[in-house]
């Protein structure tokens, strides 16, 4: 099984959407910073945001098991 390199390219917070739909006091995730690098296979790396992991874990799992970019872009 391969390790997949995950690099945080950008973090963002949509204040207008949070104000309209979010809970009071909601803010930018304090766990991830631009430039952070993590390595993962099937398990969430230590210190990685739970919500961000839920968004990408299926891709990380597939890549760790040998999938290539053709898998994600109409290749199967």
PyMOL Python script that loads the backbone (N, CA, C, O; Angstrom):
from pymol import cmd

cmd.read_pdbstr("""\
ATOM      1  N   UNK A   1       0.849  -1.178   0.000  1.00  0.00           N
ATOM      2  CA  UNK A   1       0.000   0.000   0.000  1.00  0.00           C
ATOM      3  C   UNK A   1       0.893   1.239   0.000  1.00  0.00           C
ATOM      4  O   UNK A   1       1.870   1.320   0.745  1.00  0.00           O
ATOM      5  N   UNK A   2       0.547   2.178  -0.829  1.00  0.00           N
ATOM      6  CA  UNK A   2       1.302   3.434  -0.917  1.00  0.00           C
ATOM      7  C   UNK A   2       0.836   4.438   0.126  1.00  0.00           C
ATOM      8  O   UNK A   2      -0.285   4.363   0.628  1.00  0.00           O
ATOM      9  N   UNK A   3       1.708   5.365   0.436  1.00  0.00           N
ATOM     10  CA  UNK A   3       1.325   6.520   1.245  1.00  0.00           C
ATOM     11  C   UNK A   3       0.973   7.645   0.275  1.00  0.00           C
ATOM     12  O   UNK A   3       1.642   7.822  -0.744  1.00  0.00           O
ATOM     13  N   UNK A   4      -0.049   8.387   0.583  1.00  0.00           N
ATOM     14  CA  UNK A   4      -0.508   9.501  -0.248  1.00  0.00           C
ATOM     15  C   UNK A   4      -0.124  10.807   0.442  1.00  0.00           C
ATOM     16  O   UNK A   4      -0.415  11.008   1.622  1.00  0.00           O
ATOM     17  N   UNK A   5       0.525  11.683  -0.301  1.00  0.00           N
ATOM     18  CA  UNK A   5       0.917  12.983   0.233  1.00  0.00           C
ATOM     19  C   UNK A   5      -0.255  13.951   0.090  1.00  0.00           C
ATOM     20  O   UNK A   5      -0.798  14.121  -1.002  1.00  0.00           O
ATOM     21  N   UNK A   6      -0.636  14.573   1.182  1.00  0.00           N
ATOM     22  CA  UNK A   6      -1.723  15.555   1.200  1.00  0.00           C
ATOM     23  C   UNK A   6      -1.110  16.897   1.592  1.00  0.00           C
ATOM     24  O   UNK A   6      -0.535  17.027   2.672  1.00  0.00           O
ATOM     25  N   UNK A   7      -1.232  17.888   0.724  1.00  0.00           N
ATOM     26  CA  UNK A   7      -0.716  19.223   1.002  1.00  0.00           C
ATOM     27  C   UNK A   7      -1.880  20.201   1.094  1.00  0.00           C
ATOM     28  O   UNK A   7      -2.714  20.259   0.191  1.00  0.00           O
ATOM     29  N   UNK A   8      -1.942  20.965   2.171  1.00  0.00           N
ATOM     30  CA  UNK A   8      -2.985  21.980   2.320  1.00  0.00           C
ATOM     31  C   UNK A   8      -2.575  23.169   1.450  1.00  0.00           C
ATOM     32  O   UNK A   8      -1.604  23.868   1.742  1.00  0.00           O
ATOM     33  N   UNK A   9      -3.330  23.379   0.386  1.00  0.00           N
ATOM     34  CA  UNK A   9      -3.023  24.449  -0.561  1.00  0.00           C
ATOM     35  C   UNK A   9      -3.671  25.756  -0.136  1.00  0.00           C
ATOM     36  O   UNK A   9      -3.074  26.827  -0.253  1.00  0.00           O
ATOM     37  N   UNK A  10      -4.895  25.657   0.359  1.00  0.00           N
ATOM     38  CA  UNK A  10      -5.611  26.873   0.738  1.00  0.00           C
ATOM     39  C   UNK A  10      -6.628  26.532   1.811  1.00  0.00           C
ATOM     40  O   UNK A  10      -7.221  25.453   1.790  1.00  0.00           O
ATOM     41  N   UNK A  11      -6.828  27.432   2.732  1.00  0.00           N
ATOM     42  CA  UNK A  11      -7.931  27.345   3.692  1.00  0.00           C
ATOM     43  C   UNK A  11      -8.812  28.560   3.440  1.00  0.00           C
ATOM     44  O   UNK A  11      -8.335  29.618   3.028  1.00  0.00           O
ATOM     45  N   UNK A  12     -10.086  28.393   3.689  1.00  0.00           N
ATOM     46  CA  UNK A  12     -10.981  29.527   3.455  1.00  0.00           C
ATOM     47  C   UNK A  12     -12.156  29.472   4.419  1.00  0.00           C
ATOM     48  O   UNK A  12     -12.467  28.434   5.002  1.00  0.00           O
ATOM     49  N   UNK A  13     -12.782  30.596   4.561  1.00  0.00           N
ATOM     50  CA  UNK A  13     -13.961  30.717   5.404  1.00  0.00           C
ATOM     51  C   UNK A  13     -14.905  31.699   4.734  1.00  0.00           C
ATOM     52  O   UNK A  13     -14.564  32.867   4.548  1.00  0.00           O
ATOM     53  N   UNK A  14     -16.074  31.237   4.376  1.00  0.00           N
ATOM     54  CA  UNK A  14     -17.081  32.093   3.739  1.00  0.00           C
ATOM     55  C   UNK A  14     -17.955  32.711   4.822  1.00  0.00           C
ATOM     56  O   UNK A  14     -18.951  32.128   5.250  1.00  0.00           O
ATOM     57  N   UNK A  15     -17.565  33.886   5.249  1.00  0.00           N
ATOM     58  CA  UNK A  15     -18.237  34.548   6.355  1.00  0.00           C
ATOM     59  C   UNK A  15     -19.718  34.786   6.069  1.00  0.00           C
ATOM     60  O   UNK A  15     -20.556  34.616   6.954  1.00  0.00           O
ATOM     61  N   UNK A  16     -20.042  35.176   4.841  1.00  0.00           N
ATOM     62  CA  UNK A  16     -21.441  35.439   4.505  1.00  0.00           C
ATOM     63  C   UNK A  16     -22.287  34.176   4.616  1.00  0.00           C
ATOM     64  O   UNK A  16     -23.413  34.236   5.109  1.00  0.00           O
ATOM     65  N   UNK A  17     -21.771  33.040   4.169  1.00  0.00           N
ATOM     66  CA  UNK A  17     -22.517  31.786   4.275  1.00  0.00           C
ATOM     67  C   UNK A  17     -22.613  31.324   5.722  1.00  0.00           C
ATOM     68  O   UNK A  17     -23.659  30.833   6.147  1.00  0.00           O
ATOM     69  N   UNK A  18     -21.534  31.476   6.480  1.00  0.00           N
ATOM     70  CA  UNK A  18     -21.553  31.086   7.890  1.00  0.00           C
ATOM     71  C   UNK A  18     -22.550  31.934   8.668  1.00  0.00           C
ATOM     72  O   UNK A  18     -23.255  31.437   9.546  1.00  0.00           O
ATOM     73  N   UNK A  19     -22.598  33.214   8.337  1.00  0.00           N
ATOM     74  CA  UNK A  19     -23.534  34.105   9.023  1.00  0.00           C
ATOM     75  C   UNK A  19     -24.982  33.708   8.736  1.00  0.00           C
ATOM     76  O   UNK A  19     -25.839  33.747   9.619  1.00  0.00           O
ATOM     77  N   UNK A  20     -25.236  33.327   7.488  1.00  0.00           N
ATOM     78  CA  UNK A  20     -26.605  32.984   7.099  1.00  0.00           C
ATOM     79  C   UNK A  20     -27.013  31.572   7.535  1.00  0.00           C
ATOM     80  O   UNK A  20     -28.151  31.367   7.955  1.00  0.00           O
ATOM     81  N   UNK A  21     -26.096  30.594   7.440  1.00  0.00           N
ATOM     82  CA  UNK A  21     -26.467  29.190   7.663  1.00  0.00           C
ATOM     83  C   UNK A  21     -25.769  28.514   8.840  1.00  0.00           C
ATOM     84  O   UNK A  21     -26.211  27.450   9.272  1.00  0.00           O
ATOM     85  N   UNK A  22     -24.708  29.088   9.367  1.00  0.00           N
ATOM     86  CA  UNK A  22     -23.916  28.421  10.396  1.00  0.00           C
ATOM     87  C   UNK A  22     -24.324  28.773  11.800  1.00  0.00           C
ATOM     88  O   UNK A  22     -25.195  29.611  12.034  1.00  0.00           O
ATOM     89  N   UNK A  23     -23.668  28.109  12.728  1.00  0.00           N
ATOM     90  CA  UNK A  23     -23.896  28.375  14.146  1.00  0.00           C
ATOM     91  C   UNK A  23     -23.135  29.638  14.544  1.00  0.00           C
ATOM     92  O   UNK A  23     -22.141  30.004  13.916  1.00  0.00           O
ATOM     93  N   UNK A  24     -23.607  30.282  15.574  1.00  0.00           N
ATOM     94  CA  UNK A  24     -22.950  31.494  16.059  1.00  0.00           C
ATOM     95  C   UNK A  24     -21.533  31.163  16.518  1.00  0.00           C
ATOM     96  O   UNK A  24     -21.305  30.137  17.158  1.00  0.00           O
ATOM     97  N   UNK A  25     -20.596  32.025  16.191  1.00  0.00           N
ATOM     98  CA  UNK A  25     -19.217  31.838  16.603  1.00  0.00           C
ATOM     99  C   UNK A  25     -18.396  30.939  15.684  1.00  0.00           C
ATOM    100  O   UNK A  25     -17.242  30.630  15.982  1.00  0.00           O
ATOM    101  N   UNK A  26     -18.983  30.524  14.581  1.00  0.00           N
ATOM    102  CA  UNK A  26     -18.286  29.655  13.633  1.00  0.00           C
ATOM    103  C   UNK A  26     -17.148  30.415  12.978  1.00  0.00           C
ATOM    104  O   UNK A  26     -17.285  31.595  12.654  1.00  0.00           O
ATOM    105  N   UNK A  27     -16.011  29.730  12.783  1.00  0.00           N
ATOM    106  CA  UNK A  27     -14.854  30.372  12.161  1.00  0.00           C
ATOM    107  C   UNK A  27     -14.043  29.389  11.354  1.00  0.00           C
ATOM    108  O   UNK A  27     -14.423  28.228  11.206  1.00  0.00           O
ATOM    109  N   UNK A  28     -12.928  29.855  10.834  1.00  0.00           N
ATOM    110  CA  UNK A  28     -12.018  29.038  10.039  1.00  0.00           C
ATOM    111  C   UNK A  28     -11.474  27.889  10.890  1.00  0.00           C
ATOM    112  O   UNK A  28     -11.227  28.059  12.084  1.00  0.00           O
ATOM    113  N   UNK A  29     -11.292  26.738  10.281  1.00  0.00           N
ATOM    114  CA  UNK A  29     -10.746  25.575  10.984  1.00  0.00           C
ATOM    115  C   UNK A  29      -9.370  25.913  11.555  1.00  0.00           C
ATOM    116  O   UNK A  29      -8.489  26.348  10.814  1.00  0.00           O
ATOM    117  N   UNK A  30      -9.173  25.722  12.847  1.00  0.00           N
ATOM    118  CA  UNK A  30      -7.889  26.049  13.459  1.00  0.00           C
ATOM    119  C   UNK A  30      -6.847  24.947  13.302  1.00  0.00           C
ATOM    120  O   UNK A  30      -5.697  25.135  13.698  1.00  0.00           O
ATOM    121  N   UNK A  31      -7.223  23.800  12.732  1.00  0.00           N
ATOM    122  CA  UNK A  31      -6.303  22.658  12.683  1.00  0.00           C
ATOM    123  C   UNK A  31      -5.350  22.687  11.498  1.00  0.00           C
ATOM    124  O   UNK A  31      -4.209  22.241  11.619  1.00  0.00           O
ATOM    125  N   UNK A  32      -5.793  23.204  10.355  1.00  0.00           N
ATOM    126  CA  UNK A  32      -4.983  23.142   9.143  1.00  0.00           C
ATOM    127  C   UNK A  32      -4.472  24.516   8.753  1.00  0.00           C
ATOM    128  O   UNK A  32      -5.186  25.514   8.853  1.00  0.00           O
ATOM    129  N   UNK A  33      -3.231  24.550   8.309  1.00  0.00           N
ATOM    130  CA  UNK A  33      -2.604  25.788   7.840  1.00  0.00           C
ATOM    131  C   UNK A  33      -2.099  25.571   6.423  1.00  0.00           C
ATOM    132  O   UNK A  33      -1.677  24.469   6.072  1.00  0.00           O
ATOM    133  N   UNK A  34      -2.141  26.606   5.617  1.00  0.00           N
ATOM    134  CA  UNK A  34      -1.631  26.504   4.261  1.00  0.00           C
ATOM    135  C   UNK A  34      -0.172  26.055   4.306  1.00  0.00           C
ATOM    136  O   UNK A  34       0.630  26.589   5.071  1.00  0.00           O
ATOM    137  N   UNK A  35       0.158  25.069   3.478  1.00  0.00           N
ATOM    138  CA  UNK A  35       1.507  24.522   3.443  1.00  0.00           C
ATOM    139  C   UNK A  35       1.706  23.279   4.299  1.00  0.00           C
ATOM    140  O   UNK A  35       2.725  22.600   4.165  1.00  0.00           O
ATOM    141  N   UNK A  36       0.747  22.962   5.184  1.00  0.00           N
ATOM    142  CA  UNK A  36       0.850  21.733   5.980  1.00  0.00           C
ATOM    143  C   UNK A  36       0.903  20.529   5.046  1.00  0.00           C
ATOM    144  O   UNK A  36       0.236  20.510   4.012  1.00  0.00           O
ATOM    145  N   UNK A  37       1.694  19.532   5.411  1.00  0.00           N
ATOM    146  CA  UNK A  37       1.811  18.305   4.618  1.00  0.00           C
ATOM    147  C   UNK A  37       1.523  17.110   5.523  1.00  0.00           C
ATOM    148  O   UNK A  37       2.026  17.031   6.644  1.00  0.00           O
ATOM    149  N   UNK A  38       0.709  16.185   5.024  1.00  0.00           N
ATOM    150  CA  UNK A  38       0.355  14.968   5.747  1.00  0.00           C
ATOM    151  C   UNK A  38       0.562  13.787   4.809  1.00  0.00           C
ATOM    152  O   UNK A  38       0.512  13.940   3.588  1.00  0.00           O
ATOM    153  N   UNK A  39       0.793  12.610   5.380  1.00  0.00           N
ATOM    154  CA  UNK A  39       0.898  11.378   4.608  1.00  0.00           C
ATOM    155  C   UNK A  39      -0.120  10.397   5.173  1.00  0.00           C
ATOM    156  O   UNK A  39      -0.233  10.235   6.388  1.00  0.00           O
ATOM    157  N   UNK A  40      -0.865   9.739   4.274  1.00  0.00           N
ATOM    158  CA  UNK A  40      -1.925   8.841   4.725  1.00  0.00           C
ATOM    159  C   UNK A  40      -2.056   7.657   3.788  1.00  0.00           C
ATOM    160  O   UNK A  40      -1.598   7.702   2.646  1.00  0.00           O
ATOM    161  N   UNK A  41      -2.688   6.590   4.279  1.00  0.00           N
ATOM    162  CA  UNK A  41      -3.060   5.460   3.446  1.00  0.00           C
ATOM    163  C   UNK A  41      -4.562   5.254   3.588  1.00  0.00           C
ATOM    164  O   UNK A  41      -5.321   5.746   2.753  1.00  0.00           O
ATOM    165  N   UNK A  42      -5.007   4.559   4.595  1.00  0.00           N
ATOM    166  CA  UNK A  42      -6.439   4.376   4.822  1.00  0.00           C
ATOM    167  C   UNK A  42      -6.912   5.078   6.098  1.00  0.00           C
ATOM    168  O   UNK A  42      -8.115   5.219   6.317  1.00  0.00           O
ATOM    169  N   UNK A  43      -5.988   5.508   6.923  1.00  0.00           N
ATOM    170  CA  UNK A  43      -6.342   6.116   8.207  1.00  0.00           C
ATOM    171  C   UNK A  43      -6.053   7.606   8.189  1.00  0.00           C
ATOM    172  O   UNK A  43      -5.108   8.062   7.547  1.00  0.00           O
ATOM    173  N   UNK A  44      -6.880   8.357   8.903  1.00  0.00           N
ATOM    174  CA  UNK A  44      -6.706   9.808   9.002  1.00  0.00           C
ATOM    175  C   UNK A  44      -5.385  10.111   9.688  1.00  0.00           C
ATOM    176  O   UNK A  44      -5.107   9.573  10.760  1.00  0.00           O
ATOM    177  N   UNK A  45      -4.566  10.968   9.083  1.00  0.00           N
ATOM    178  CA  UNK A  45      -3.295  11.325   9.721  1.00  0.00           C
ATOM    179  C   UNK A  45      -3.528  12.087  11.020  1.00  0.00           C
ATOM    180  O   UNK A  45      -4.505  12.823  11.154  1.00  0.00           O
ATOM    181  N   UNK A  46      -2.637  11.905  11.958  1.00  0.00           N
ATOM    182  CA  UNK A  46      -2.733  12.613  13.231  1.00  0.00           C
ATOM    183  C   UNK A  46      -2.672  14.119  12.986  1.00  0.00           C
ATOM    184  O   UNK A  46      -1.811  14.599  12.250  1.00  0.00           O
ATOM    185  N   UNK A  47      -3.579  14.850  13.598  1.00  0.00           N
ATOM    186  CA  UNK A  47      -3.618  16.300  13.471  1.00  0.00           C
ATOM    187  C   UNK A  47      -4.409  16.802  12.283  1.00  0.00           C
ATOM    188  O   UNK A  47      -4.505  18.011  12.074  1.00  0.00           O
ATOM    189  N   UNK A  48      -4.986  15.888  11.486  1.00  0.00           N
ATOM    190  CA  UNK A  48      -5.760  16.288  10.318  1.00  0.00           C
ATOM    191  C   UNK A  48      -7.208  16.521  10.736  1.00  0.00           C
ATOM    192  O   UNK A  48      -7.753  15.769  11.544  1.00  0.00           O
ATOM    193  N   UNK A  49      -7.819  17.544  10.196  1.00  0.00           N
ATOM    194  CA  UNK A  49      -9.204  17.917  10.521  1.00  0.00           C
ATOM    195  C   UNK A  49     -10.188  16.805  10.144  1.00  0.00           C
ATOM    196  O   UNK A  49     -10.136  16.281   9.032  1.00  0.00           O
ATOM    197  N   UNK A  50     -11.078  16.447  11.063  1.00  0.00           N
ATOM    198  CA  UNK A  50     -12.070  15.399  10.802  1.00  0.00           C
ATOM    199  C   UNK A  50     -12.955  15.718   9.604  1.00  0.00           C
ATOM    200  O   UNK A  50     -13.212  14.846   8.774  1.00  0.00           O
ATOM    201  N   UNK A  51     -13.416  16.941   9.508  1.00  0.00           N
ATOM    202  CA  UNK A  51     -14.312  17.311   8.412  1.00  0.00           C
ATOM    203  C   UNK A  51     -13.601  17.285   7.061  1.00  0.00           C
ATOM    204  O   UNK A  51     -14.177  16.855   6.062  1.00  0.00           O
ATOM    205  N   UNK A  52     -12.352  17.743   7.031  1.00  0.00           N
ATOM    206  CA  UNK A  52     -11.578  17.692   5.790  1.00  0.00           C
ATOM    207  C   UNK A  52     -11.330  16.232   5.400  1.00  0.00           C
ATOM    208  O   UNK A  52     -11.395  15.889   4.219  1.00  0.00           O
ATOM    209  N   UNK A  53     -11.047  15.374   6.381  1.00  0.00           N
ATOM    210  CA  UNK A  53     -10.812  13.957   6.102  1.00  0.00           C
ATOM    211  C   UNK A  53     -12.056  13.309   5.506  1.00  0.00           C
ATOM    212  O   UNK A  53     -11.951  12.513   4.573  1.00  0.00           O
ATOM    213  N   UNK A  54     -13.224  13.637   6.032  1.00  0.00           N
ATOM    214  CA  UNK A  54     -14.466  13.074   5.488  1.00  0.00           C
ATOM    215  C   UNK A  54     -14.654  13.448   4.027  1.00  0.00           C
ATOM    216  O   UNK A  54     -15.253  12.692   3.261  1.00  0.00           O
ATOM    217  N   UNK A  55     -14.148  14.600   3.640  1.00  0.00           N
ATOM    218  CA  UNK A  55     -14.301  15.063   2.262  1.00  0.00           C
ATOM    219  C   UNK A  55     -13.351  14.358   1.291  1.00  0.00           C
ATOM    220  O   UNK A  55     -13.656  14.259   0.102  1.00  0.00           O
ATOM    221  N   UNK A  56     -12.200  13.864   1.777  1.00  0.00           N
ATOM    222  CA  UNK A  56     -11.210  13.321   0.846  1.00  0.00           C
ATOM    223  C   UNK A  56     -10.832  11.865   1.074  1.00  0.00           C
ATOM    224  O   UNK A  56     -10.103  11.301   0.258  1.00  0.00           O
ATOM    225  N   UNK A  57     -11.298  11.232   2.152  1.00  0.00           N
ATOM    226  CA  UNK A  57     -10.766   9.912   2.494  1.00  0.00           C
ATOM    227  C   UNK A  57     -10.948   8.868   1.406  1.00  0.00           C
ATOM    228  O   UNK A  57     -10.078   8.014   1.236  1.00  0.00           O
ATOM    229  N   UNK A  58     -12.055   8.906   0.659  1.00  0.00           N
ATOM    230  CA  UNK A  58     -12.265   7.879  -0.368  1.00  0.00           C
ATOM    231  C   UNK A  58     -11.244   8.008  -1.493  1.00  0.00           C
ATOM    232  O   UNK A  58     -10.862   7.005  -2.095  1.00  0.00           O
ATOM    233  N   UNK A  59     -10.803   9.213  -1.782  1.00  0.00           N
ATOM    234  CA  UNK A  59      -9.782   9.418  -2.809  1.00  0.00           C
ATOM    235  C   UNK A  59      -8.411   8.975  -2.302  1.00  0.00           C
ATOM    236  O   UNK A  59      -7.647   8.352  -3.039  1.00  0.00           O
ATOM    237  N   UNK A  60      -8.104   9.290  -1.061  1.00  0.00           N
ATOM    238  CA  UNK A  60      -6.838   8.878  -0.465  1.00  0.00           C
ATOM    239  C   UNK A  60      -6.760   7.353  -0.435  1.00  0.00           C
ATOM    240  O   UNK A  60      -5.731   6.776  -0.788  1.00  0.00           O
ATOM    241  N   UNK A  61      -7.832   6.709  -0.021  1.00  0.00           N
ATOM    242  CA  UNK A  61      -7.871   5.244   0.041  1.00  0.00           C
ATOM    243  C   UNK A  61      -7.629   4.642  -1.335  1.00  0.00           C
ATOM    244  O   UNK A  61      -6.836   3.712  -1.481  1.00  0.00           O
ATOM    245  N   UNK A  62      -8.317   5.176  -2.352  1.00  0.00           N
ATOM    246  CA  UNK A  62      -8.167   4.660  -3.715  1.00  0.00           C
ATOM    247  C   UNK A  62      -6.735   4.853  -4.220  1.00  0.00           C
ATOM    248  O   UNK A  62      -6.156   3.931  -4.795  1.00  0.00           O
ATOM    249  N   UNK A  63      -6.166   6.021  -4.016  1.00  0.00           N
ATOM    250  CA  UNK A  63      -4.801   6.284  -4.463  1.00  0.00           C
ATOM    251  C   UNK A  63      -3.794   5.400  -3.729  1.00  0.00           C
ATOM    252  O   UNK A  63      -2.837   4.917  -4.334  1.00  0.00           O
ATOM    253  N   UNK A  64      -4.002   5.189  -2.443  1.00  0.00           N
ATOM    254  CA  UNK A  64      -3.101   4.344  -1.661  1.00  0.00           C
ATOM    255  C   UNK A  64      -3.119   2.904  -2.153  1.00  0.00           C
ATOM    256  O   UNK A  64      -2.146   2.170  -1.983  1.00  0.00           O
ATOM    257  N   UNK A  65      -4.224   2.505  -2.760  1.00  0.00           N
ATOM    258  CA  UNK A  65      -4.365   1.141  -3.277  1.00  0.00           C
ATOM    259  C   UNK A  65      -4.100   1.053  -4.776  1.00  0.00           C
ATOM    260  O   UNK A  65      -4.495   0.079  -5.416  1.00  0.00           O
ATOM    261  N   UNK A  66      -3.440   2.052  -5.337  1.00  0.00           N
ATOM    262  CA  UNK A  66      -2.986   1.952  -6.717  1.00  0.00           C
ATOM    263  C   UNK A  66      -3.812   2.642  -7.774  1.00  0.00           C
ATOM    264  O   UNK A  66      -3.461   2.579  -8.952  1.00  0.00           O
ATOM    265  N   UNK A  67      -4.890   3.296  -7.404  1.00  0.00           N
ATOM    266  CA  UNK A  67      -5.687   4.014  -8.400  1.00  0.00           C
ATOM    267  C   UNK A  67      -4.880   5.169  -8.976  1.00  0.00           C
ATOM    268  O   UNK A  67      -4.051   5.765  -8.288  1.00  0.00           O
ATOM    269  N   UNK A  68      -5.128   5.474 -10.226  1.00  0.00           N
ATOM    270  CA  UNK A  68      -4.476   6.605 -10.863  1.00  0.00           C
ATOM    271  C   UNK A  68      -5.490   7.671 -11.196  1.00  0.00           C
ATOM    272  O   UNK A  68      -6.679   7.517 -10.914  1.00  0.00           O
ATOM    273  N   UNK A  69      -5.028   8.754 -11.796  1.00  0.00           N
ATOM    274  CA  UNK A  69      -5.935   9.865 -12.092  1.00  0.00           C
ATOM    275  C   UNK A  69      -7.053   9.456 -13.047  1.00  0.00           C
ATOM    276  O   UNK A  69      -8.123  10.065 -13.033  1.00  0.00           O
ATOM    277  N   UNK A  70      -6.825   8.434 -13.877  1.00  0.00           N
ATOM    278  CA  UNK A  70      -7.874   7.997 -14.810  1.00  0.00           C
ATOM    279  C   UNK A  70      -9.094   7.438 -14.055  1.00  0.00           C
ATOM    280  O   UNK A  70     -10.205   7.437 -14.584  1.00  0.00           O
ATOM    281  N   UNK A  71      -8.882   6.969 -12.833  1.00  0.00           N
ATOM    282  CA  UNK A  71      -9.988   6.460 -12.015  1.00  0.00           C
ATOM    283  C   UNK A  71     -10.964   7.573 -11.653  1.00  0.00           C
ATOM    284  O   UNK A  71     -12.167   7.337 -11.541  1.00  0.00           O
ATOM    285  N   UNK A  72     -10.454   8.770 -11.472  1.00  0.00           N
ATOM    286  CA  UNK A  72     -11.285   9.869 -11.022  1.00  0.00           C
ATOM    287  C   UNK A  72     -11.833  10.704 -12.168  1.00  0.00           C
ATOM    288  O   UNK A  72     -12.710  11.544 -11.965  1.00  0.00           O
ATOM    289  N   UNK A  73     -11.322  10.478 -13.358  1.00  0.00           N
ATOM    290  CA  UNK A  73     -11.732  11.287 -14.495  1.00  0.00           C
ATOM    291  C   UNK A  73     -12.259  10.428 -15.616  1.00  0.00           C
ATOM    292  O   UNK A  73     -11.675  10.384 -16.699  1.00  0.00           O
ATOM    293  N   UNK A  74     -13.362   9.741 -15.367  1.00  0.00           N
ATOM    294  CA  UNK A  74     -14.088   8.944 -16.358  1.00  0.00           C
ATOM    295  C   UNK A  74     -13.275   7.773 -16.898  1.00  0.00           C
ATOM    296  O   UNK A  74     -13.487   7.353 -18.036  1.00  0.00           O
ATOM    297  N   UNK A  75     -12.362   7.246 -16.116  1.00  0.00           N
ATOM    298  CA  UNK A  75     -11.526   6.140 -16.583  1.00  0.00           C
ATOM    299  C   UNK A  75     -12.045   4.762 -16.243  1.00  0.00           C
ATOM    300  O   UNK A  75     -11.485   3.774 -16.717  1.00  0.00           O
ATOM    301  N   UNK A  76     -13.102   4.653 -15.434  1.00  0.00           N
ATOM    302  CA  UNK A  76     -13.597   3.311 -15.120  1.00  0.00           C
ATOM    303  C   UNK A  76     -15.099   3.224 -15.203  1.00  0.00           C
ATOM    304  O   UNK A  76     -15.670   2.160 -14.966  1.00  0.00           O
TER     305      UNK A  76
END
""", "prot")
cmd.dss("prot")
cmd.show_as("cartoon", "prot")
cmd.util.cbc("prot")
cmd.orient("prot")
